[in-house]
Amino acid sequence: MSDPRRLAILGATGSIGRQALDVVREVRGSFPIEIIALAAGTNVEALAALAREFGVSHLGVAGPEEAARLRSLLPQAKVVAGPEGLAQLASLPVADLVLNAVVGAAGLFPTLAALEAGKTLLLANKESLVIGGELVLGARRRPDQIIPVDSEHAALFQLLSGLEGAEVERAWITASGGPFRNRRPADLGSVTPAQALAHPVWPMGRRITVDSATLVNKAFEVIEAHYLFGFPWDRIGVLVHPQACVHALVALADGSVLAQLSVPDMRIPIRAALTHPHRLPPPRPLSLPGLNLTFEALDPQLYPGYAVVLEAGQRGGTCPAAANAADEVLVEAFLRGEIPFPAIAEGIGATLSAHHPVPVESLTDVLEADRWARARARDWVAMRRQRE
């Protein structure tokens, strides 16, 4: 190809962003990609170093303090801040592709901006669809505008390509089971943040790693698949697959089952999204000889957070936004040592029990539910600590 693809990376200093930049470095000799914008949260020095390396002048950070620090390091840069700044970078006229690797609810702003501007969105921010699925689908200008980056959804994206809806009976995404798969539910009250952050397979950020231990993350992914691929709730599920080589499976009407396999390396779905529809050699191939694959049903006693969040998705309206906001607050409380591990699921359930959902008709509906749920979850943490 002659002209490079022009890419904006939002969340450039996080796990997905760093690996995406590694992919760009690896492939740019044979598949040119030009980085035209970068955004990070508060990691100003790392962002400045990346801007120098890739010659990027459009930059975004969390707030005005970070923006001032970045301008002092790069006086010629065009610096924006906050959610509005992310939206500006996502809709830059010079961008072809926008990789949204922002963590949390803040990712909804650039998702909507990129779609409304007609960009091809490489979506690694699952919260966009979890909390604002109706808004995201409404902002989409064409069916192929969103390319998923999550390994499970990237796998479904490949498996479903060329299939008619009537051919597909059911789909599953997989979960490794996290670090506590072999624990008894009664033992989880004593697990530490360090143990929860020791994921057996994937290197990830702190929040998503804890969400992978509770399997809240997997419930979010089911909600994401519901919106992204149109699966009814009773036709998309989760299988626990400790080897983490099979990322998704699709059962067809004739009884056959298709599966997508690759080594558990996020650079593979990132590379596939950046170069779609072209395929480049993987960072490391999957070796099939000696590969043993096992699949287990999800144990609801061990992962109560999964059922709580999935029910929020099925209830719809602002329930998923409330669940996501509560989870963000509760995971941080757990990591600070303020609540035990099982209290994450308990707190999400308590927040949702008090929530009165409304239909998601505007961004305001999502933001209000997010604000309310964060406050409610913080109050729940405080009351729980007072009882101890």
C-alpha positions in Angstrom: 0.0 0.0 0.0 1.3 3.5 -0.8 -0.4 6.0 1.5 0.1 5.4 5.3 -2.9 4.9 7.5 -3.2 7.9 9.8 -3.9 6.8 13.4 -4.9 8.5 16.6 -4.2 6.5 19.8 -6.2 7.5 22.8 -4.8 5.8 26.0 -1.3 5.7 24.5 0.5 5.0 27.8 -1.8 2.2 29.0 -1.4 -1.5 28.3 -3.3 -1.5 24.9 -1.8 1.8 23.8 1.8 0.7 24.5 1.3 -2.6 22.7 -0.3 -0.8 19.7 2.7 1.4 19.4 4.9 -1.7 19.5 2.9 -3.1 16.6 3.3 0.1 14.7 7.1 -0.1 15.2 7.1 -3.7 14.1 5.0 -3.3 10.9 5.8 0.2 9.6 8.5 -1.1 7.2 6.0 -3.2 5.4 2.7 -1.6 6.4 3.1 2.1 6.9 1.0 3.7 9.7 1.5 7.3 10.7 0.7 8.4 14.2 -1.0 11.7 14.1 -2.4 12.1 17.6 -1.7 10.6 21.1 -3.6 11.0 24.4 -2.8 9.8 27.9 -4.2 10.6 31.3 -1.6 11.8 33.8 1.5 10.2 32.4 2.8 13.4 30.9 6.5 12.5 30.7 5.9 9.2 28.9 3.5 10.9 26.5 6.1 13.6 25.7 8.6 10.9 24.9 6.2 9.2 22.6 5.4 12.4 20.9 9.1 13.1 20.2 9.6 9.5 18.9 6.7 9.6 16.5 6.8 13.3 15.6 3.2 13.9 16.9 1.9 17.4 17.7 -1.7 16.7 18.5 -1.8 15.6 22.2 -4.3 15.1 24.9 -4.1 14.7 28.7 -6.4 14.4 31.7 -6.7 18.0 32.8 -5.4 21.6 32.8 -2.5 20.8 35.2 -1.2 18.0 33.0 -1.7 20.2 29.9 0.5 22.9 31.4 3.2 20.4 32.2 3.1 18.9 28.7 3.3 22.4 27.1 6.4 23.1 29.1 8.0 20.0 27.7 6.7 20.5 24.2 6.0 24.2 23.6 5.1 23.6 19.9 2.5 20.9 20.6 -1.3 21.4 20.2 -2.5 20.2 23.6 -6.1 19.5 24.6 -7.4 18.2 27.9 -10.3 16.3 29.5 -13.2 14.4 27.8 -13.8 17.2 25.4 -10.1 17.1 24.3 -10.4 13.4 23.7 -13.4 14.0 21.5 -11.4 16.6 19.6 -8.6 14.2 18.9 -11.0 11.5 17.9 -12.6 13.7 15.2 -9.4 15.2 13.8 -9.9 15.7 10.0 -6.4 14.2 9.4 -7.2 10.9 11.2 -8.3 7.8 9.3 -8.3 5.4 12.3 -9.0 6.1 16.0 -7.8 3.5 18.5 -9.8 4.1 21.7 -7.9 2.4 24.5 -9.1 4.8 27.2 -10.0 3.0 30.4 -13.5 3.5 31.9 -16.5 5.5 31.2 -14.5 8.5 29.8 -14.0 6.4 26.7 -17.6 7.0 25.6 -16.9 10.6 24.6 -14.2 9.9 21.9 -16.1 6.8 20.7 -19.2 9.0 19.8 -17.0 11.7 18.4 -15.0 9.3 16.2 -18.2 7.6 14.8 -20.0 10.9 14.2 -16.9 12.2 12.3 -17.0 9.1 10.1 -13.7 7.6 11.4 -13.0 3.9 11.5 -13.0 3.1 15.2 -10.7 0.5 16.6 -12.5 -0.1 19.9 -10.7 -1.4 23.0 -12.8 0.7 25.4 -15.6 -1.8 26.1 -17.3 0.7 28.5 -18.5 2.6 25.4 -20.9 -0.1 24.5 -21.6 -1.2 28.0 -22.8 2.1 29.2 -23.9 3.7 26.0 -24.7 0.9 23.6 -27.8 2.6 22.1 -25.9 5.9 21.6 -23.0 4.2 20.0 -25.1 2.2 17.5 -27.0 5.4 16.8 -23.8 7.3 16.0 -22.4 4.6 13.7 -22.4 5.8 10.1 -21.8 2.5 8.4 -21.9 -1.2 9.5 -18.2 -1.8 9.3 -17.2 1.4 11.1 -16.3 -0.4 14.4 -13.5 -2.9 14.5 -13.2 -4.6 17.9 -9.8 -4.9 19.6 -10.7 -7.0 22.6 -9.4 -10.5 21.9 -12.8 -12.1 22.3 -14.7 -9.7 20.1 -11.9 -9.6 17.6 -12.3 -13.4 17.4 -16.1 -13.1 17.0 -15.5 -10.5 14.3 -13.4 -13.0 12.4 -15.7 -16.0 13.0 -18.9 -14.2 11.9 -17.4 -12.7 8.8 -19.3 -14.1 5.8 -22.0 -15.8 7.9 -25.7 -15.1 7.7 -27.5 -14.5 10.9 -29.7 -17.6 10.4 -26.6 -19.8 10.2 -25.5 -18.9 13.8 -27.2 -20.7 16.7 -25.0 -19.5 19.6 -21.7 -17.9 20.5 -19.4 -18.1 23.4 -16.5 -15.9 24.6 -13.9 -17.4 26.9 -12.4 -16.5 30.2 -9.2 -17.8 31.8 -11.0 -17.9 35.2 -8.5 -15.4 36.7 -6.1 -16.1 39.6 -8.8 -17.5 41.9 -10.3 -20.2 39.6 -9.2 -23.0 41.9 -10.1 -21.2 45.2 -13.2 -21.9 47.2 -15.7 -19.1 47.4 -15.4 -19.0 51.2 -11.6 -18.3 50.9 -12.0 -15.2 48.8 -12.5 -12.8 51.7 -8.8 -13.0 52.5 -7.3 -12.5 49.1 -5.0 -9.4 48.7 -4.8 -6.8 46.0 -1.5 -8.2 45.0 -3.0 -11.6 44.5 -5.9 -10.2 42.5 -3.5 -8.3 40.2 -1.5 -11.5 39.5 -3.4 -12.6 36.4 -2.3 -16.0 35.2 -2.3 -15.1 31.5 -2.8 -11.5 30.4 -0.7 -8.5 31.4 -3.3 -5.7 31.8 -4.0 -2.5 33.7 -5.0 -2.6 37.4 -8.8 -2.2 37.1 -9.3 -4.6 34.2 -7.1 -7.2 36.0 -9.3 -7.0 39.1 -12.4 -7.2 36.9 -10.9 -10.3 35.3 -10.6 -11.8 38.8 -14.2 -11.1 39.6 -15.3 -11.9 36.0 -17.1 -8.6 36.0 -15.0 -7.9 32.9 -16.5 -10.9 31.2 -20.1 -9.7 31.9 -19.1 -6.4 30.3 -17.8 -8.3 27.3 -21.1 -10.2 27.0 -23.0 -6.9 27.0 -20.5 -5.5 24.4 -21.1 -8.6 22.2 -24.9 -8.1 22.5 -24.6 -4.6 21.1 -21.8 -5.1 18.7 -23.0 -8.3 17.0 -26.7 -8.2 17.9 -26.7 -11.5 19.9 -29.9 -12.1 22.0 -29.0 -12.6 25.7 -29.8 -16.3 25.5 -27.4 -16.9 22.6 -24.2 -15.5 23.9 -22.4 -17.0 26.9 -19.1 -17.6 28.6 -16.9 -20.7 28.9 -14.0 -20.8 31.3 -10.9 -21.9 29.3 -7.7 -21.8 31.4 -5.3 -22.2 28.5 -6.6 -18.9 26.9 -5.9 -20.0 23.4 -9.5 -20.2 22.2 -10.9 -16.7 22.3 -14.4 -17.3 21.0 -16.6 -20.0 19.5 -19.7 -20.0 17.3 -22.2 -22.8 17.0 -23.8 -23.1 13.5 -27.2 -24.3 12.6 -25.8 -27.6 11.2 -24.3 -28.6 14.5 -20.7 -27.6 13.7 -18.7 -25.3 16.0 -16.1 -22.8 14.8 -13.4 -21.6 17.1 -10.7 -18.9 16.8 -7.4 -19.8 18.3 -4.2 -17.8 18.8 -1.6 -17.4 21.5 -2.7 -15.1 24.3 -1.0 -12.0 23.0 -2.9 -8.7 22.6 -0.6 -7.7 19.8 -2.5 -10.1 17.6 -6.0 -8.5 17.8 -4.4 -5.1 17.8 -2.4 -5.9 14.6 -5.5 -7.4 13.0 -7.5 -4.2 13.7 -4.7 -1.8 12.5 -4.2 -3.7 9.3 -7.8 -4.9 8.5 -8.6 -6.5 6.1 -4.9 -7.4 5.5 -3.2 -10.1 7.6 0.4 -9.9 8.7 2.6 -12.5 10.4 2.0 -12.8 14.1 4.5 -11.9 16.8 4.6 -15.6 17.7 2.6 -18.4 16.1 0.4 -20.9 18.0 2.0 -24.4 18.3 -0.7 -27.0 18.0 1.3 -30.2 18.9 0.8 -31.0 22.5 -1.9 -28.3 22.9 -4.6 -29.5 25.4 -7.8 -27.5 25.5 -10.3 -27.6 28.3 -13.6 -25.8 28.8 -15.6 -25.4 32.0 -19.0 -24.0 32.9 -18.8 -20.7 34.9 -19.3 -21.2 38.6 -21.8 -18.6 39.8 -20.7 -19.2 43.5 -17.1 -18.2 42.6 -18.0 -15.3 40.4 -21.1 -13.6 41.8 -20.1 -10.3 40.2 -20.6 -11.8 36.7 -24.3 -12.5 37.3 -24.9 -9.1 39.0 -23.5 -7.2 36.1 -25.0 -9.4 33.4 -28.4 -8.8 34.9 -27.8 -5.1 34.7 -27.1 -5.5 31.0 -30.3 -7.4 30.5 -32.3 -4.8 32.5 -30.9 -2.2 30.1 -31.5 1.5 30.3 -29.0 3.2 32.6 -28.4 0.0 34.7 -25.1 -0.9 32.9 -23.8 2.6 33.3 -24.6 2.4 37.1 -22.9 -1.0 37.3 -19.8 0.2 35.5 -19.5 3.3 37.7 -20.0 1.3 40.9 -17.4 -1.2 39.8 -14.8 1.5 39.2 -15.3 2.9 42.7 -15.4 -0.5 44.4 -12.3 -1.8 42.6 -10.3 1.3 43.7 -11.6 0.8 47.2 -10.4 -2.8 47.2 -7.0 -1.9 45.8 -6.6 0.7 48.6 -7.4 -2.0 51.2 -10.8 -0.5 52.2 -13.0 -3.4 51.4 -12.4 -7.2 50.9 -12.5 -8.8 47.5 -16.1 -10.2 47.7 -17.4 -6.7 48.6 -16.9 -5.6 45.0 -19.8 -7.8 43.8 -21.8 -7.0 46.9 -21.4 -3.3 46.4 -22.4 -3.4 42.7 -25.5 -5.4 43.7 -26.4 -2.9 46.4 -25.9 0.0 44.1 -28.1 -1.5 41.4 -30.8 -2.4 43.9 -31.1 1.3 44.7 -31.0 2.4 41.1 -34.1 3.5 39.2 -33.1 3.1 35.6 -34.3 5.3 32.7 -34.0 4.7 29.0 -30.7 5.9 27.5 -31.8 8.6 25.1 -28.9 11.0 25.4 -25.4 11.3 26.8 -26.9 13.2 29.8 -28.8 10.1 30.9 -25.6 8.1 31.0 -23.6 10.8 32.8 -26.3 11.2 35.4 -26.5 7.5 36.1 -22.7 7.4 36.3 -22.5 10.3 38.7 -25.3 8.9 40.9 -23.8 5.4 41.1 -20.3 6.6 42.0 -21.7 8.6 44.9 -23.9 5.7 46.0 -21.0 3.2 45.8 -18.7 5.6 47.8 -21.4 5.9 50.5 -21.8 2.1 50.6 -18.1 1.7 51.1 -18.1 4.3 53.9 -21.1 2.7 55.7 -19.5 -0.7 55.4 -16.3 0.5 56.9 -18.2 2.1 59.8 -19.9 -1.2 60.6 -16.5 -3.0 60.8 
